[in-house]
Amino acid sequence: MRPLSFLDRDRTVAGPGFSRWMVPPAALCVHLCIGQAYAFSVFNLPMTRLIGVGSSAPGDWKLTELGWIFTLAIVFLGVSAAVFGRWVEEGGPRRAMVAAAFCFGGGFLISAAGVRLHDIWIIYLGYGVLGGIGLGVGYISPVSTLIKWFPDRPGMATGMAIMGFGGGALIASPLSVWLMSRFATPTHVGVAETFVVLGLVYFAFMMVGAVIVRVPAPGWKPEGWTPPAHPPKLVTTANVYVYTALKTPQFWLIWWVLCLNVTAGIGVLGQASAMSQEMFPGKVSAIAAAGFVGLMSLFNMGGRFIWASVSDYLGRKNTYFCFFVLGTILYALVPSTGRLGSVGLFVLFFLIIISMYGGGFSTLPAYLRDMFGTRYVGAIHGLLLTAWSAAGIFGPVLVNYIRAYEIARGVPKADAYNLTMYLMAVLLVVGFFCNLFVRAVHGRHHMAAAQDEAVLAVE
Amino acid sequence: MSTPSLPRRTPVIQLVLAWAFVGIPLLWGVMQTLRNAMKLFH
């Protein structure tokens, strides 16, 4: 018997009587950990004073250098999800979750060494590359497993896991600040020790998920549930092979749907604090702005579960129509809130927008399952996450550069975001049309039943 | 005469523990964020 055979897919097949409600906690064990990525910015300022401690010294790292750590992690999230998607899907969730735990936890430990040696390239390699691979592999694996366990409520199931990714930041941010305060001394900021603790804790937490996780036995169905005899036109009962999906227009249309929805949200997410203070000078203090960012995190997390669950009733295409129509209207109205001086409306509009940003992520796997079937949904989801990486570059660049351009041509700071808001509205209109053109995948792309069985037999 | 053995169902306590394991940290994170978010209204 091979030494690591307990990680194989066939060793994780659930026996009769296993409750599928054990699987969401397993998925959350991973997503609550990797969601830490959204809170990485809490380390930025402390890492600019590793030498100077009280304030930055000449040899200390600059924020621009540190910003690359998160960017690299998100790029490698997309790349690894795309490259390892098929390996994750065919090897089963336990193997993928263990690999993700080693990569993500290991990334922190390597980064701790980077902080100790004061070598930023070690951190790029540790958290950026290795941690990023852990993010990608860890992100897709539990999601595709949940889809298989909840054929009756795929949106709600994936919403639960991806909500965990949003929730991970809510835990990581105060936890990291608390740990740094415990390890800090008058001559030391305590980042390295915090990285070591987080690496070990996250590794252990993710391993618990890997132990709990199970895949359903072939042909398993929820008790009392029968697949609808006539599924909606946009919900397939066939499967599309991962690389065949790349040849379909549906894949690329949904790629743009995700990319545009994320671009519109991610740019303002990073700038929310500065934007609220600059659009309402004297009305929104730095402390209130921090509260606004916190509220946005909650809506980002809640939106992931609520919108994905709603999509089980509305349908995925209609849910994305909601995002694009409502998003366009709200973005177009944001400049008016500045002119009216209405902080309440500004906050309300952005909370709805950010809930739809989160909802875009969590509704996506179920949309892919409807289009391409359950067999390779994890791998296809992985390929599609490259849209997230692309949006991670487009969004902040658009917001930052347009604001700088507007200020350079003499526009007051309070109005410097107006053009960006209108541009975001236009991006969402484009997204609306991409979504509109999504049709059911043509039968010629479906895997033949014999081919499907052959794949299962090989596994 | 032996009766056919029933499939072993997942014990409720196992479900409660699994959900508590992820739910408690998540709840803590939400509470911390909510406390921070309240500053917006002060």
Boltz contact constraints between the chains, C-beta under 6 A:
constraints:
  - contact:
      token1: [A, 16]
      token2: [B, 7]
      max_distance: 6.0
  - contact:
      token1: [A, 17]
      token2: [B, 7]
      max_distance: 6.0
  - contact:
      token1: [A, 17]
      token2: [B, 8]
      max_distance: 6.0
  - contact:
      token1: [A, 17]
      token2: [B, 9]
      max_distance: 6.0
  - contact:
      token1: [A, 18]
      token2: [B, 10]
      max_distance: 6.0
  - contact:
      token1: [A, 19]
      token2: [B, 10]
      max_distance: 6.0
  - contact:
      token1: [A, 21]
      token2: [B, 15]
      max_distance: 6.0
  - contact:
      token1: [A, 22]
      token2: [B, 10]
      max_distance: 6.0
  - contact:
      token1: [A, 22]
      token2: [B, 18]
      max_distance: 6.0
  - contact:
      token1: [A, 25]
      token2: [B, 18]
      max_distance: 6.0
  - contact:
      token1: [A, 25]
      token2: [B, 19]
      max_distance: 6.0
  - contact:
      token1: [A, 25]
      token2: [B, 22]
      max_distance: 6.0
  - contact:
      token1: [A, 28]
      token2: [B, 22]
      max_distance: 6.0
  - contact:
      token1: [A, 167]
      token2: [B, 26]
      max_distance: 6.0
  - contact:
      token1: [A, 170]
      token2: [B, 29]
      max_distance: 6.0
  - contact:
      token1: [A, 170]
      token2: [B, 30]
      max_distance: 6.0
  - contact:
      token1: [A, 170]
      token2: [B, 33]
      max_distance: 6.0
  - contact:
      token1: [A, 171]
      token2: [B, 25]
      max_distance: 6.0
  - contact:
      token1: [A, 171]
      token2: [B, 29]
      max_distance: 6.0
  - contact:
      token1: [A, 174]
      token2: [B, 32]
      max_distance: 6.0
  - contact:
      token1: [A, 287]
      token2: [B, 39]
      max_distance: 6.0
  - contact:
      token1: [A, 288]
      token2: [B, 39]
      max_distance: 6.0
  - contact:
      token1: [A, 288]
      token2: [B, 40]
      max_distance: 6.0
  - contact:
      token1: [A, 291]
      token2: [B, 36]
      max_distance: 6.0
  - contact:
      token1: [A, 291]
      token2: [B, 37]
      max_distance: 6.0
  - contact:
      token1: [A, 291]
      token2: [B, 39]
      max_distance: 6.0
  - contact:
      token1: [A, 291]
      token2: [B, 40]
      max_distance: 6.0
  - contact:
      token1: [A, 292]
      token2: [B, 40]
      max_distance: 6.0
  - contact:
      token1: [A, 294]
      token2: [B, 33]
      max_distance: 6.0
  - contact:
      token1: [A, 294]
      token2: [B, 36]
      max_distance: 6.0
  - contact:
      token1: [A, 294]
      token2: [B, 37]
      max_distance: 6.0
  - contact:
      token1: [A, 295]
      token2: [B, 37]
      max_distance: 6.0
  - contact:
      token1: [A, 297]
      token2: [B, 33]
      max_distance: 6.0
  - contact:
      token1: [A, 298]
      token2: [B, 33]
      max_distance: 6.0
